[in-house]
Amino acid sequence: MATRGIMPLLMKARNGERWTLDDREALLVHLRRMAHLSPYLVALLLPGSVLLLPIYAWWLDRRRLRRGE
């Protein structure tokens, strides 16, 4: 929800328009917000990541066991 306006900004360059300084600042704000996402959520957004779900589950479970819980 917080990064709702990023697509029109990204499409400006794709459509041949130039980014203004305000556009660049807005892009940086959006990218900083997305950087705070969990690395696991970012990994799930990658292409083919559905095939890796069993590996993610195994790895997360292994980390839980290592902490002694």
mmJSON file of the N, C-alpha and C atoms, coordinates in Angstrom:
{"data_MODEL":{"atom_site":{
"group_PDB":["ATOM","ATOM","ATOM","ATOM","ATOM","ATOM","ATOM","ATOM","ATOM","ATOM","ATOM","ATOM","ATOM","ATOM","ATOM","ATOM","ATOM","ATOM","ATOM","ATOM","ATOM","ATOM","ATOM","ATOM","ATOM","ATOM","ATOM","ATOM","ATOM","ATOM","ATOM","ATOM","ATOM","ATOM","ATOM","ATOM","ATOM","ATOM","ATOM","ATOM","ATOM","ATOM","ATOM","ATOM","ATOM","ATOM","ATOM","ATOM","ATOM","ATOM","ATOM","ATOM","ATOM","ATOM","ATOM","ATOM","ATOM","ATOM","ATOM","ATOM","ATOM","ATOM","ATOM","ATOM","ATOM","ATOM","ATOM","ATOM","ATOM","ATOM","ATOM","ATOM","ATOM","ATOM","ATOM","ATOM","ATOM","ATOM","ATOM","ATOM","ATOM","ATOM","ATOM","ATOM","ATOM","ATOM","ATOM","ATOM","ATOM","ATOM","ATOM","ATOM","ATOM","ATOM","ATOM","ATOM","ATOM","ATOM","ATOM","ATOM","ATOM","ATOM","ATOM","ATOM","ATOM","ATOM","ATOM","ATOM","ATOM","ATOM","ATOM","ATOM","ATOM","ATOM","ATOM","ATOM","ATOM","ATOM","ATOM","ATOM","ATOM","ATOM","ATOM","ATOM","ATOM","ATOM","ATOM","ATOM","ATOM","ATOM","ATOM","ATOM","ATOM","ATOM","ATOM","ATOM","ATOM","ATOM","ATOM","ATOM","ATOM","ATOM","ATOM","ATOM","ATOM","ATOM","ATOM","ATOM","ATOM","ATOM","ATOM","ATOM","ATOM","ATOM","ATOM","ATOM","ATOM","ATOM","ATOM","ATOM","ATOM","ATOM","ATOM","ATOM","ATOM","ATOM","ATOM","ATOM","ATOM","ATOM","ATOM","ATOM","ATOM","ATOM","ATOM","ATOM","ATOM","ATOM","ATOM","ATOM","ATOM","ATOM","ATOM","ATOM","ATOM","ATOM","ATOM","ATOM","ATOM","ATOM","ATOM","ATOM","ATOM","ATOM","ATOM","ATOM","ATOM","ATOM","ATOM","ATOM","ATOM","ATOM","ATOM","ATOM","ATOM","ATOM","ATOM"],
"id":[1,2,3,4,5,6,7,8,9,10,11,12,13,14,15,16,17,18,19,20,21,22,23,24,25,26,27,28,29,30,31,32,33,34,35,36,37,38,39,40,41,42,43,44,45,46,47,48,49,50,51,52,53,54,55,56,57,58,59,60,61,62,63,64,65,66,67,68,69,70,71,72,73,74,75,76,77,78,79,80,81,82,83,84,85,86,87,88,89,90,91,92,93,94,95,96,97,98,99,100,101,102,103,104,105,106,107,108,109,110,111,112,113,114,115,116,117,118,119,120,121,122,123,124,125,126,127,128,129,130,131,132,133,134,135,136,137,138,139,140,141,142,143,144,145,146,147,148,149,150,151,152,153,154,155,156,157,158,159,160,161,162,163,164,165,166,167,168,169,170,171,172,173,174,175,176,177,178,179,180,181,182,183,184,185,186,187,188,189,190,191,192,193,194,195,196,197,198,199,200,201,202,203,204,205,206,207],
"type_symbol":["N","C","C","N","C","C","N","C","C","N","C","C","N","C","C","N","C","C","N","C","C","N","C","C","N","C","C","N","C","C","N","C","C","N","C","C","N","C","C","N","C","C","N","C","C","N","C","C","N","C","C","N","C","C","N","C","C","N","C","C","N","C","C","N","C","C","N","C","C","N","C","C","N","C","C","N","C","C","N","C","C","N","C","C","N","C","C","N","C","C","N","C","C","N","C","C","N","C","C","N","C","C","N","C","C","N","C","C","N","C","C","N","C","C","N","C","C","N","C","C","N","C","C","N","C","C","N","C","C","N","C","C","N","C","C","N","C","C","N","C","C","N","C","C","N","C","C","N","C","C","N","C","C","N","C","C","N","C","C","N","C","C","N","C","C","N","C","C","N","C","C","N","C","C","N","C","C","N","C","C","N","C","C","N","C","C","N","C","C","N","C","C","N","C","C","N","C","C","N","C","C","N","C","C","N","C","C"],
"label_atom_id":["N","CA","C","N","CA","C","N","CA","C","N","CA","C","N","CA","C","N","CA","C","N","CA","C","N","CA","C","N","CA","C","N","CA","C","N","CA","C","N","CA","C","N","CA","C","N","CA","C","N","CA","C","N","CA","C","N","CA","C","N","CA","C","N","CA","C","N","CA","C","N","CA","C","N","CA","C","N","CA","C","N","CA","C","N","CA","C","N","CA","C","N","CA","C","N","CA","C","N","CA","C","N","CA","C","N","CA","C","N","CA","C","N","CA","C","N","CA","C","N","CA","C","N","CA","C","N","CA","C","N","CA","C","N","CA","C","N","CA","C","N","CA","C","N","CA","C","N","CA","C","N","CA","C","N","CA","C","N","CA","C","N","CA","C","N","CA","C","N","CA","C","N","CA","C","N","CA","C","N","CA","C","N","CA","C","N","CA","C","N","CA","C","N","CA","C","N","CA","C","N","CA","C","N","CA","C","N","CA","C","N","CA","C","N","CA","C","N","CA","C","N","CA","C","N","CA","C","N","CA","C","N","CA","C","N","CA","C","N","CA","C"],
"label_alt_id":[null,null,null,null,null,null,null,null,null,null,null,null,null,null,null,null,null,null,null,null,null,null,null,null,null,null,null,null,null,null,null,null,null,null,null,null,null,null,null,null,null,null,null,null,null,null,null,null,null,null,null,null,null,null,null,null,null,null,null,null,null,null,null,null,null,null,null,null,null,null,null,null,null,null,null,null,null,null,null,null,null,null,null,null,null,null,null,null,null,null,null,null,null,null,null,null,null,null,null,null,null,null,null,null,null,null,null,null,null,null,null,null,null,null,null,null,null,null,null,null,null,null,null,null,null,null,null,null,null,null,null,null,null,null,null,null,null,null,null,null,null,null,null,null,null,null,null,null,null,null,null,null,null,null,null,null,null,null,null,null,null,null,null,null,null,null,null,null,null,null,null,null,null,null,null,null,null,null,null,null,null,null,null,null,null,null,null,null,null,null,null,null,null,null,null,null,null,null,null,null,null,null,null,null,null,null,null],
"label_comp_id":["MET","MET","MET","ALA","ALA","ALA","THR","THR","THR","ARG","ARG","ARG","GLY","GLY","GLY","ILE","ILE","ILE","MET","MET","MET","PRO","PRO","PRO","LEU","LEU","LEU","LEU","LEU","LEU","MET","MET","MET","LYS","LYS","LYS","ALA","ALA","ALA","ARG","ARG","ARG","ASN","ASN","ASN","GLY","GLY","GLY","GLU","GLU","GLU","ARG","ARG","ARG","TRP","TRP","TRP","THR","THR","THR","LEU","LEU","LEU","ASP","ASP","ASP","ASP","ASP","ASP","ARG","ARG","ARG","GLU","GLU","GLU","ALA","ALA","ALA","LEU","LEU","LEU","LEU","LEU","LEU","VAL","VAL","VAL","HIS","HIS","HIS","LEU","LEU","LEU","ARG","ARG","ARG","ARG","ARG","ARG","MET","MET","MET","ALA","ALA","ALA","HIS","HIS","HIS","LEU","LEU","LEU","SER","SER","SER","PRO","PRO","PRO","TYR","TYR","TYR","LEU","LEU","LEU","VAL","VAL","VAL","ALA","ALA","ALA","LEU","LEU","LEU","LEU","LEU","LEU","LEU","LEU","LEU","PRO","PRO","PRO","GLY","GLY","GLY","SER","SER","SER","VAL","VAL","VAL","LEU","LEU","LEU","LEU","LEU","LEU","LEU","LEU","LEU","PRO","PRO","PRO","ILE","ILE","ILE","TYR","TYR","TYR","ALA","ALA","ALA","TRP","TRP","TRP","TRP","TRP","TRP","LEU","LEU","LEU","ASP","ASP","ASP","ARG","ARG","ARG","ARG","ARG","ARG","ARG","ARG","ARG","LEU","LEU","LEU","ARG","ARG","ARG","ARG","ARG","ARG","GLY","GLY","GLY","GLU","GLU","GLU"],
"label_asym_id":["A","A","A","A","A","A","A","A","A","A","A","A","A","A","A","A","A","A","A","A","A","A","A","A","A","A","A","A","A","A","A","A","A","A","A","A","A","A","A","A","A","A","A","A","A","A","A","A","A","A","A","A","A","A","A","A","A","A","A","A","A","A","A","A","A","A","A","A","A","A","A","A","A","A","A","A","A","A","A","A","A","A","A","A","A","A","A","A","A","A","A","A","A","A","A","A","A","A","A","A","A","A","A","A","A","A","A","A","A","A","A","A","A","A","A","A","A","A","A","A","A","A","A","A","A","A","A","A","A","A","A","A","A","A","A","A","A","A","A","A","A","A","A","A","A","A","A","A","A","A","A","A","A","A","A","A","A","A","A","A","A","A","A","A","A","A","A","A","A","A","A","A","A","A","A","A","A","A","A","A","A","A","A","A","A","A","A","A","A","A","A","A","A","A","A","A","A","A","A","A","A","A","A","A","A","A","A"],
"label_entity_id":["1","1","1","1","1","1","1","1","1","1","1","1","1","1","1","1","1","1","1","1","1","1","1","1","1","1","1","1","1","1","1","1","1","1","1","1","1","1","1","1","1","1","1","1","1","1","1","1","1","1","1","1","1","1","1","1","1","1","1","1","1","1","1","1","1","1","1","1","1","1","1","1","1","1","1","1","1","1","1","1","1","1","1","1","1","1","1","1","1","1","1","1","1","1","1","1","1","1","1","1","1","1","1","1","1","1","1","1","1","1","1","1","1","1","1","1","1","1","1","1","1","1","1","1","1","1","1","1","1","1","1","1","1","1","1","1","1","1","1","1","1","1","1","1","1","1","1","1","1","1","1","1","1","1","1","1","1","1","1","1","1","1","1","1","1","1","1","1","1","1","1","1","1","1","1","1","1","1","1","1","1","1","1","1","1","1","1","1","1","1","1","1","1","1","1","1","1","1","1","1","1","1","1","1","1","1","1"],
"label_seq_id":[1,1,1,2,2,2,3,3,3,4,4,4,5,5,5,6,6,6,7,7,7,8,8,8,9,9,9,10,10,10,11,11,11,12,12,12,13,13,13,14,14,14,15,15,15,16,16,16,17,17,17,18,18,18,19,19,19,20,20,20,21,21,21,22,22,22,23,23,23,24,24,24,25,25,25,26,26,26,27,27,27,28,28,28,29,29,29,30,30,30,31,31,31,32,32,32,33,33,33,34,34,34,35,35,35,36,36,36,37,37,37,38,38,38,39,39,39,40,40,40,41,41,41,42,42,42,43,43,43,44,44,44,45,45,45,46,46,46,47,47,47,48,48,48,49,49,49,50,50,50,51,51,51,52,52,52,53,53,53,54,54,54,55,55,55,56,56,56,57,57,57,58,58,58,59,59,59,60,60,60,61,61,61,62,62,62,63,63,63,64,64,64,65,65,65,66,66,66,67,67,67,68,68,68,69,69,69],
"pdbx_PDB_ins_code":[null,null,null,null,null,null,null,null,null,null,null,null,null,null,null,null,null,null,null,null,null,null,null,null,null,null,null,null,null,null,null,null,null,null,null,null,null,null,null,null,null,null,null,null,null,null,null,null,null,null,null,null,null,null,null,null,null,null,null,null,null,null,null,null,null,null,null,null,null,null,null,null,null,null,null,null,null,null,null,null,null,null,null,null,null,null,null,null,null,null,null,null,null,null,null,null,null,null,null,null,null,null,null,null,null,null,null,null,null,null,null,null,null,null,null,null,null,null,null,null,null,null,null,null,null,null,null,null,null,null,null,null,null,null,null,null,null,null,null,null,null,null,null,null,null,null,null,null,null,null,null,null,null,null,null,null,null,null,null,null,null,null,null,null,null,null,null,null,null,null,null,null,null,null,null,null,null,null,null,null,null,null,null,null,null,null,null,null,null,null,null,null,null,null,null,null,null,null,null,null,null,null,null,null,null,null,null],
"Cartn_x":[0.821,0.0,0.871,1.986,2.819,3.579,3.758,4.508,3.582,2.394,1.399,1.813,2.5,2.826,4.124,4.74,6.038,5.912,4.855,4.728,4.634,3.811,3.816,5.183,5.908,7.243,8.199,8.148,9.029,8.674,7.402,6.972,7.316,7.605,8.007,9.252,10.231,11.473,11.218,10.348,10.028,9.302,8.492,7.728,8.494,9.745,10.573,10.601,9.913,9.949,11.167,11.525,12.67,12.166,12.925,12.582,13.048,12.206,12.598,13.29,13.801,14.436,13.413,12.193,11.15,10.824,10.815,10.567,11.673,12.902,14.026,13.962,13.602,13.469,12.339,11.223,10.102,10.495,11.264,11.736,12.622,13.5,14.358,13.539,12.513,11.643,10.959,10.447,9.784,10.756,11.951,12.937,13.372,13.465,13.816,12.702,11.449,10.335,10.371,10.661,10.696,11.893,12.962,14.137,13.857,12.83,12.501,11.652,11.277,10.536,11.433,10.817,11.569,12.269,13.484,14.167,13.393,12.619,11.842,10.724,10.118,9.069,9.65,10.813,11.461,11.798,12.277,12.613,11.374,10.223,9.004,8.51,8.946,8.532,9.356,10.452,11.311,10.651,10.95,10.383,10.835,9.91,10.217,10.293,9.949,10.114,9.108,8.0,7.023,7.642,8.532,9.204,10.177,10.599,11.56,10.902,9.572,8.884,9.281,9.388,9.83,11.225,12.094,13.453,13.414,12.604,12.453,11.919,10.916,10.33,11.371,12.146,13.187,14.223,14.651,15.678,15.181,13.956,13.406,13.244,12.832,12.697,14.065,15.06,16.414,16.933,16.638,17.064,16.38,15.115,14.373,15.012,15.387,15.993,17.368,18.091,19.426,19.36,18.294,18.149,17.733,17.336,16.991,15.532,14.66,13.244,12.523],
"Cartn_y":[-1.187,0.0,1.26,1.203,2.398,2.694,1.696,1.895,1.893,2.362,2.338,3.166,4.261,5.15,4.835,3.715,3.43,3.032,2.349,1.896,3.055,4.074,5.19,5.867,5.932,6.533,5.674,4.371,3.493,3.489,3.608,3.576,4.863,5.928,7.165,6.932,6.291,6.028,5.051,4.104,3.121,3.773,4.776,5.455,6.602,6.752,7.757,9.107,9.239,10.497,10.503,11.682,11.796,12.017,11.485,11.678,13.062,13.727,15.001,14.713,15.74,15.543,15.051,15.556,15.091,13.615,13.204,11.795,10.912,11.355,10.571,10.445,11.527,11.474,10.537,10.571,9.685,8.229,7.953,6.59,6.107,6.965,6.585,6.285,7.079,6.83,5.475,5.178,3.896,2.73,2.873,1.789,1.574,2.65,2.504,1.783,2.079,1.377,-0.11,-0.416,-1.822,-2.553,-1.82,-2.447,-2.931,-2.381,-2.801,-4.07,-4.578,-5.837,-6.962,-7.97,-9.137,-9.76,-10.233,-10.893,-12.108,-12.723,-13.88,-13.473,-12.313,-11.842,-11.467,-10.86,-10.511,-11.782,-12.807,-14.063,-14.725,-14.547,-15.131,-14.394,-13.169,-12.402,-12.729,-13.424,-13.75,-14.794,-14.771,-15.787,-17.195,-18.124,-19.502,-19.762,-18.795,-18.962,-19.945,-20.182,-21.147,-22.535,-22.82,-24.116,-24.253,-23.125,-23.14,-23.124,-23.103,-23.04,-24.171,-25.416,-26.464,-26.219,-25.661,-25.368,-24.238,-23.204,-22.123,-22.644,-23.511,-24.062,-24.863,-25.671,-26.471,-25.551,-24.513,-23.626,-22.848,-22.357,-21.624,-22.539,-23.76,-24.714,-25.035,-25.16,-25.452,-24.307,-23.055,-21.909,-21.921,-22.318,-22.38,-23.412,-24.544,-25.604,-25.199,-24.42,-24.0,-23.062,-22.266,-21.349,-22.072,-23.334,-24.088,-23.972,-23.55,-23.434,-24.738],
"Cartn_z":[0.0,0.0,0.0,0.713,0.827,-0.466,-1.309,-2.551,-3.76,-3.564,-4.63,-5.844,-5.673,-6.78,-7.501,-7.223,-7.834,-9.303,-9.682,-11.068,-12.062,-11.82,-12.78,-12.889,-11.774,-11.823,-12.645,-12.456,-13.214,-14.7,-15.011,-16.403,-17.153,-16.433,-17.103,-17.951,-17.384,-18.12,-19.268,-19.034,-20.072,-21.247,-20.974,-22.016,-22.679,-22.341,-22.995,-22.301,-21.181,-20.439,-19.521,-19.076,-18.162,-16.746,-15.784,-14.381,-13.939,-13.183,-12.584,-11.253,-10.621,-9.312,-8.285,-8.363,-7.447,-7.684,-8.957,-9.275,-8.701,-8.837,-8.315,-6.79,-6.134,-4.675,-4.266,-5.007,-4.71,-4.934,-5.979,-6.217,-5.08,-4.6,-3.476,-2.226,-1.985,-0.828,-0.97,-2.156,-2.387,-2.213,-2.747,-2.636,-1.188,-0.427,1.0,1.753,1.417,2.059,1.73,0.473,0.067,0.677,0.992,1.587,3.002,3.64,4.997,5.029,3.851,3.814,4.309,4.799,5.227,4.021,4.175,3.053,2.549,3.425,3.008,2.066,2.307,1.403,0.05,0.052,-1.211,-1.979,-1.282,-1.95,-2.546,-1.938,-2.475,-3.718,-3.918,-5.086,-6.329,-6.159,-7.288,-8.183,-9.472,-10.368,-9.971,-9.986,-9.637,-8.157,-7.35,-5.912,-5.316,-5.99,-5.482,-5.414,-6.347,-6.346,-5.177,-4.63,-3.527,-2.151,-2.091,-0.794,0.151,-0.3,0.644,1.206,0.399,0.879,1.899,1.643,2.616,3.939,3.88,5.107,5.88,5.179,5.841,6.482,5.767,6.286,7.499,7.459,8.597,9.799,9.588,10.684,11.28,10.453,10.918,11.785,11.405,12.208,13.57,13.608,14.882,15.788,15.237,16.046,16.558,15.789,16.194,17.397,17.505,18.624,19.91,19.792,20.978,21.396,20.499,20.848,20.619],
"occupancy":[1.0,1.0,1.0,1.0,1.0,1.0,1.0,1.0,1.0,1.0,1.0,1.0,1.0,1.0,1.0,1.0,1.0,1.0,1.0,1.0,1.0,1.0,1.0,1.0,1.0,1.0,1.0,1.0,1.0,1.0,1.0,1.0,1.0,1.0,1.0,1.0,1.0,1.0,1.0,1.0,1.0,1.0,1.0,1.0,1.0,1.0,1.0,1.0,1.0,1.0,1.0,1.0,1.0,1.0,1.0,1.0,1.0,1.0,1.0,1.0,1.0,1.0,1.0,1.0,1.0,1.0,1.0,1.0,1.0,1.0,1.0,1.0,1.0,1.0,1.0,1.0,1.0,1.0,1.0,1.0,1.0,1.0,1.0,1.0,1.0,1.0,1.0,1.0,1.0,1.0,1.0,1.0,1.0,1.0,1.0,1.0,1.0,1.0,1.0,1.0,1.0,1.0,1.0,1.0,1.0,1.0,1.0,1.0,1.0,1.0,1.0,1.0,1.0,1.0,1.0,1.0,1.0,1.0,1.0,1.0,1.0,1.0,1.0,1.0,1.0,1.0,1.0,1.0,1.0,1.0,1.0,1.0,1.0,1.0,1.0,1.0,1.0,1.0,1.0,1.0,1.0,1.0,1.0,1.0,1.0,1.0,1.0,1.0,1.0,1.0,1.0,1.0,1.0,1.0,1.0,1.0,1.0,1.0,1.0,1.0,1.0,1.0,1.0,1.0,1.0,1.0,1.0,1.0,1.0,1.0,1.0,1.0,1.0,1.0,1.0,1.0,1.0,1.0,1.0,1.0,1.0,1.0,1.0,1.0,1.0,1.0,1.0,1.0,1.0,1.0,1.0,1.0,1.0,1.0,1.0,1.0,1.0,1.0,1.0,1.0,1.0,1.0,1.0,1.0,1.0,1.0,1.0],
"B_iso_or_equiv":[0.0,0.0,0.0,0.0,0.0,0.0,0.0,0.0,0.0,0.0,0.0,0.0,0.0,0.0,0.0,0.0,0.0,0.0,0.0,0.0,0.0,0.0,0.0,0.0,0.0,0.0,0.0,0.0,0.0,0.0,0.0,0.0,0.0,0.0,0.0,0.0,0.0,0.0,0.0,0.0,0.0,0.0,0.0,0.0,0.0,0.0,0.0,0.0,0.0,0.0,0.0,0.0,0.0,0.0,0.0,0.0,0.0,0.0,0.0,0.0,0.0,0.0,0.0,0.0,0.0,0.0,0.0,0.0,0.0,0.0,0.0,0.0,0.0,0.0,0.0,0.0,0.0,0.0,0.0,0.0,0.0,0.0,0.0,0.0,0.0,0.0,0.0,0.0,0.0,0.0,0.0,0.0,0.0,0.0,0.0,0.0,0.0,0.0,0.0,0.0,0.0,0.0,0.0,0.0,0.0,0.0,0.0,0.0,0.0,0.0,0.0,0.0,0.0,0.0,0.0,0.0,0.0,0.0,0.0,0.0,0.0,0.0,0.0,0.0,0.0,0.0,0.0,0.0,0.0,0.0,0.0,0.0,0.0,0.0,0.0,0.0,0.0,0.0,0.0,0.0,0.0,0.0,0.0,0.0,0.0,0.0,0.0,0.0,0.0,0.0,0.0,0.0,0.0,0.0,0.0,0.0,0.0,0.0,0.0,0.0,0.0,0.0,0.0,0.0,0.0,0.0,0.0,0.0,0.0,0.0,0.0,0.0,0.0,0.0,0.0,0.0,0.0,0.0,0.0,0.0,0.0,0.0,0.0,0.0,0.0,0.0,0.0,0.0,0.0,0.0,0.0,0.0,0.0,0.0,0.0,0.0,0.0,0.0,0.0,0.0,0.0,0.0,0.0,0.0,0.0,0.0,0.0],
"pdbx_formal_charge":[null,null,null,null,null,null,null,null,null,null,null,null,null,null,null,null,null,null,null,null,null,null,null,null,null,null,null,null,null,null,null,null,null,null,null,null,null,null,null,null,null,null,null,null,null,null,null,null,null,null,null,null,null,null,null,null,null,null,null,null,null,null,null,null,null,null,null,null,null,null,null,null,null,null,null,null,null,null,null,null,null,null,null,null,null,null,null,null,null,null,null,null,null,null,null,null,null,null,null,null,null,null,null,null,null,null,null,null,null,null,null,null,null,null,null,null,null,null,null,null,null,null,null,null,null,null,null,null,null,null,null,null,null,null,null,null,null,null,null,null,null,null,null,null,null,null,null,null,null,null,null,null,null,null,null,null,null,null,null,null,null,null,null,null,null,null,null,null,null,null,null,null,null,null,null,null,null,null,null,null,null,null,null,null,null,null,null,null,null,null,null,null,null,null,null,null,null,null,null,null,null,null,null,null,null,null,null],
"auth_seq_id":[1,1,1,2,2,2,3,3,3,4,4,4,5,5,5,6,6,6,7,7,7,8,8,8,9,9,9,10,10,10,11,11,11,12,12,12,13,13,13,14,14,14,15,15,15,16,16,16,17,17,17,18,18,18,19,19,19,20,20,20,21,21,21,22,22,22,23,23,23,24,24,24,25,25,25,26,26,26,27,27,27,28,28,28,29,29,29,30,30,30,31,31,31,32,32,32,33,33,33,34,34,34,35,35,35,36,36,36,37,37,37,38,38,38,39,39,39,40,40,40,41,41,41,42,42,42,43,43,43,44,44,44,45,45,45,46,46,46,47,47,47,48,48,48,49,49,49,50,50,50,51,51,51,52,52,52,53,53,53,54,54,54,55,55,55,56,56,56,57,57,57,58,58,58,59,59,59,60,60,60,61,61,61,62,62,62,63,63,63,64,64,64,65,65,65,66,66,66,67,67,67,68,68,68,69,69,69],
"auth_comp_id":["MET","MET","MET","ALA","ALA","ALA","THR","THR","THR","ARG","ARG","ARG","GLY","GLY","GLY","ILE","ILE","ILE","MET","MET","MET","PRO","PRO","PRO","LEU","LEU","LEU","LEU","LEU","LEU","MET","MET","MET","LYS","LYS","LYS","ALA","ALA","ALA","ARG","ARG","ARG","ASN","ASN","ASN","GLY","GLY","GLY","GLU","GLU","GLU","ARG","ARG","ARG","TRP","TRP","TRP","THR","THR","THR","LEU","LEU","LEU","ASP","ASP","ASP","ASP","ASP","ASP","ARG","ARG","ARG","GLU","GLU","GLU","ALA","ALA","ALA","LEU","LEU","LEU","LEU","LEU","LEU","VAL","VAL","VAL","HIS","HIS","HIS","LEU","LEU","LEU","ARG","ARG","ARG","ARG","ARG","ARG","MET","MET","MET","ALA","ALA","ALA","HIS","HIS","HIS","LEU","LEU","LEU","SER","SER","SER","PRO","PRO","PRO","TYR","TYR","TYR","LEU","LEU","LEU","VAL","VAL","VAL","ALA","ALA","ALA","LEU","LEU","LEU","LEU","LEU","LEU","LEU","LEU","LEU","PRO","PRO","PRO","GLY","GLY","GLY","SER","SER","SER","VAL","VAL","VAL","LEU","LEU","LEU","LEU","LEU","LEU","LEU","LEU","LEU","PRO","PRO","PRO","ILE","ILE","ILE","TYR","TYR","TYR","ALA","ALA","ALA","TRP","TRP","TRP","TRP","TRP","TRP","LEU","LEU","LEU","ASP","ASP","ASP","ARG","ARG","ARG","ARG","ARG","ARG","ARG","ARG","ARG","LEU","LEU","LEU","ARG","ARG","ARG","ARG","ARG","ARG","GLY","GLY","GLY","GLU","GLU","GLU"],
"auth_asym_id":["A","A","A","A","A","A","A","A","A","A","A","A","A","A","A","A","A","A","A","A","A","A","A","A","A","A","A","A","A","A","A","A","A","A","A","A","A","A","A","A","A","A","A","A","A","A","A","A","A","A","A","A","A","A","A","A","A","A","A","A","A","A","A","A","A","A","A","A","A","A","A","A","A","A","A","A","A","A","A","A","A","A","A","A","A","A","A","A","A","A","A","A","A","A","A","A","A","A","A","A","A","A","A","A","A","A","A","A","A","A","A","A","A","A","A","A","A","A","A","A","A","A","A","A","A","A","A","A","A","A","A","A","A","A","A","A","A","A","A","A","A","A","A","A","A","A","A","A","A","A","A","A","A","A","A","A","A","A","A","A","A","A","A","A","A","A","A","A","A","A","A","A","A","A","A","A","A","A","A","A","A","A","A","A","A","A","A","A","A","A","A","A","A","A","A","A","A","A","A","A","A","A","A","A","A","A","A"],
"auth_atom_id":["N","CA","C","N","CA","C","N","CA","C","N","CA","C","N","CA","C","N","CA","C","N","CA","C","N","CA","C","N","CA","C","N","CA","C","N","CA","C","N","CA","C","N","CA","C","N","CA","C","N","CA","C","N","CA","C","N","CA","C","N","CA","C","N","CA","C","N","CA","C","N","CA","C","N","CA","C","N","CA","C","N","CA","C","N","CA","C","N","CA","C","N","CA","C","N","CA","C","N","CA","C","N","CA","C","N","CA","C","N","CA","C","N","CA","C","N","CA","C","N","CA","C","N","CA","C","N","CA","C","N","CA","C","N","CA","C","N","CA","C","N","CA","C","N","CA","C","N","CA","C","N","CA","C","N","CA","C","N","CA","C","N","CA","C","N","CA","C","N","CA","C","N","CA","C","N","CA","C","N","CA","C","N","CA","C","N","CA","C","N","CA","C","N","CA","C","N","CA","C","N","CA","C","N","CA","C","N","CA","C","N","CA","C","N","CA","C","N","CA","C","N","CA","C","N","CA","C","N","CA","C","N","CA","C","N","CA","C","N","CA","C"],
"pdbx_PDB_model_num":[1,1,1,1,1,1,1,1,1,1,1,1,1,1,1,1,1,1,1,1,1,1,1,1,1,1,1,1,1,1,1,1,1,1,1,1,1,1,1,1,1,1,1,1,1,1,1,1,1,1,1,1,1,1,1,1,1,1,1,1,1,1,1,1,1,1,1,1,1,1,1,1,1,1,1,1,1,1,1,1,1,1,1,1,1,1,1,1,1,1,1,1,1,1,1,1,1,1,1,1,1,1,1,1,1,1,1,1,1,1,1,1,1,1,1,1,1,1,1,1,1,1,1,1,1,1,1,1,1,1,1,1,1,1,1,1,1,1,1,1,1,1,1,1,1,1,1,1,1,1,1,1,1,1,1,1,1,1,1,1,1,1,1,1,1,1,1,1,1,1,1,1,1,1,1,1,1,1,1,1,1,1,1,1,1,1,1,1,1,1,1,1,1,1,1,1,1,1,1,1,1,1,1,1,1,1,1]
}}}
